């Protein structure tokens, strides 16, 4: 149930990371939610965190060896999303 997706492939982990809720991420991980799962567009939690300028989430994910060069379905990296979204702190 923790890894259940909506129609766009988002999980609870994706929403928690997008909003910068580290405590929620930790609770989800405690109950073995998949933090590396991608959405329907092959976006990782790192892509979503960069898009929403959530530096705290990005630093948290750094400890889990996330691929900062991962590409989504359209070939965009988290840095591309940060630039596109105006996420200055993330850049």
KEKE-3310 file (N, C-alpha, C; in steps of 0.2 Angstrom, whole numbers, plus 5000, padded with zeros to 4 digits):
npx = (5004:5010:5018:5009:5003:4996:4987:4996:5008:5013:5019:5016:5029:5034:5026:5029:5043:5043:5037:5046:5045:5054:5053:5041:5046:5056:5047:5040:5050:5054:5044:5047:5044:5047:5060:5066:5058:5051:5041:5027:5033:5046:5053:5063:5063:5072:5072:5059:5061:5070:5063:5054:5062:5067:5079:5082:5077:5084:5097:5095:5093:5105:5113:5109:5115:5109:5107:5112:5113:5103:5091:5074:5059:5060:5073:5078:5087:5088:5094:5091:5077:5077:5082:5072:5061:5064:5071:5081:5089:5091:5099)
npy = (4994:5006:5010:5012:5019:5034:5039:5046:5040:5043:5042:5041:5044:5052:5064:5068:5071:5081:5091:5093:5086:5079:5071:5064:5057:5049:5041:5034:5027:5019:5010:5003:5009:5012:5022:5025:5023:5027:5039:5039:5046:5043:5050:5053:5054:5064:5072:5078:5084:5094:5101:5107:5115:5110:5109:5103:5090:5086:5086:5076:5065:5064:5056:5043:5040:5044:5046:5060:5063:5057:5053:5059:5053:5062:5065:5074:5080:5081:5094:5101:5102:5110:5122:5125:5127:5137:5136:5142:5140:5126:5125)
npz = (5000:5003:4992:4982:4967:4960:4945:4938:4942:4954:4971:4989:4994:4984:4984:4998:4997:4987:4994:5004:5016:5027:5039:5036:5025:5032:5040:5031:5025:5035:5036:5025:5012:4995:4990:4978:4968:4952:4943:4931:4921:4922:4932:4946:4964:4966:4955:4957:4969:4965:4956:4964:4972:4985:4994:5006:5005:4995:5000:5010:5001:4996:5004:5001:4989:4977:4959:4952:4939:4933:4920:4915:4906:4895:4894:4903:4917:4935:4937:4926:4928:4940:4935:4925:4933:4941:4953:4962:4974:4974:4962)
capx = (5000:5014:5020:5003:5003:4990:4987:5003:5013:5016:5018:5017:5036:5035:5023:5033:5049:5041:5035:5051:5043:5059:5050:5037:5050:5059:5042:5038:5056:5054:5039:5049:5042:5052:5061:5069:5053:5050:5034:5026:5038:5053:5056:5064:5062:5077:5069:5053:5063:5074:5058:5050:5067:5067:5086:5083:5076:5090:5103:5094:5094:5112:5115:5107:5118:5105:5110:5111:5112:5097:5086:5067:5057:5061:5080:5079:5090:5086:5097:5086:5070:5078:5083:5066:5056:5067:5073:5088:5093:5093:5104)
capy = (5000:5012:5011:5012:5025:5037:5038:5048:5036:5046:5038:5045:5046:5058:5070:5070:5074:5087:5096:5094:5083:5074:5067:5059:5052:5044:5036:5030:5022:5014:5005:5000:5012:5013:5029:5025:5022:5033:5040:5037:5050:5041:5055:5051:5059:5069:5076:5081:5089:5099:5105:5111:5119:5107:5108:5099:5084:5084:5084:5070:5060:5063:5050:5037:5039:5045:5048:5067:5064:5053:5057:5057:5051:5067:5066:5080:5079:5086:5101:5104:5104:5115:5128:5126:5129:5143:5133:5145:5137:5119:5125)
capz = (5000:5004:4986:4978:4963:4957:4938:4935:4944:4960:4977:4994:4994:4979:4987:5004:4995:4983:4999:5009:5022:5028:5044:5033:5021:5036:5042:5025:5024:5041:5034:5019:5006:4990:4989:4972:4963:4947:4941:4924:4916:4924:4936:4952:4969:4966:4950:4960:4974:4962:4953:4969:4976:4991:4996:5012:5003:4990:5004:5013:4996:4994:5008:4998:4983:4971:4953:4951:4932:4930:4915:4915:4900:4890:4894:4908:4923:4941:4936:4920:4931:4944:4931:4922:4938:4944:4959:4963:4980:4972:4957)
cpx = (5004:5017:5015:5004:4996:4991:4993:5009:5017:5014:5018:5024:5037:5032:5027:5039:5048:5040:5040:5050:5048:5056:5045:5041:5053:5053:5041:5044:5056:5049:5041:5046:5048:5054:5065:5064:5052:5043:5033:5030:5045:5057:5057:5062:5066:5075:5063:5056:5067:5068:5054:5055:5067:5074:5086:5082:5082:5096:5102:5095:5101:5115:5113:5109:5113:5109:5108:5111:5107:5093:5079:5066:5059:5069:5082:5082:5087:5088:5092:5080:5071:5078:5076:5061:5058:5069:5080:5092:5095:5099:5110)
cpy = (5006:5014:5012:5019:5028:5036:5041:5045:5039:5042:5043:5048:5052:5064:5072:5074:5080:5093:5097:5091:5077:5069:5062:5054:5047:5039:5032:5025:5017:5009:5002:5003:5013:5020:5030:5024:5028:5033:5038:5041:5048:5046:5052:5056:5065:5074:5081:5086:5095:5104:5110:5115:5116:5105:5103:5091:5081:5082:5077:5064:5059:5057:5044:5036:5039:5048:5055:5068:5060:5057:5054:5054:5055:5069:5072:5077:5083:5093:5104:5106:5109:5122:5130:5129:5135:5142:5135:5141:5130:5120:5127)
cpz = (5000:4997:4980:4974:4961:4949:4935:4937:4951:4966:4983:4995:4990:4982:4993:5002:4991:4988:5004:5016:5024:5034:5041:5029:5026:5039:5037:5024:5029:5040:5027:5012:5001:4988:4982:4966:4958:4946:4934:4919:4918:4928:4943:4958:4969:4960:4953:4965:4971:4959:4958:4974:4984:4993:5001:5010:4999:4995:5008:5008:4995:4998:5005:4991:4977:4965:4951:4943:4929:4926:4916:4908:4894:4890:4899:4914:4929:4940:4931:4924:4936:4940:4928:4927:4942:4952:4961:4969:4978:4967:4961)
residu = (UNK:UNK:UNK:UNK:UNK:UNK:UNK:UNK:UNK:UNK:UNK:UNK:UNK:UNK:UNK:UNK:UNK:UNK:UNK:UNK:UNK:UNK:UNK:UNK:UNK:UNK:UNK:UNK:UNK:UNK:UNK:UNK:UNK:UNK:UNK:UNK:UNK:UNK:UNK:UNK:UNK:UNK:UNK:UNK:UNK:UNK:UNK:UNK:UNK:UNK:UNK:UNK:UNK:UNK:UNK:UNK:UNK:UNK:UNK:UNK:UNK:UNK:UNK:UNK:UNK:UNK:UNK:UNK:UNK:UNK:UNK:UNK:UNK:UNK:UNK:UNK:UNK:UNK:UNK:UNK:UNK:UNK:UNK:UNK:UNK:UNK:UNK:UNK:UNK:UNK:UNK)
# end
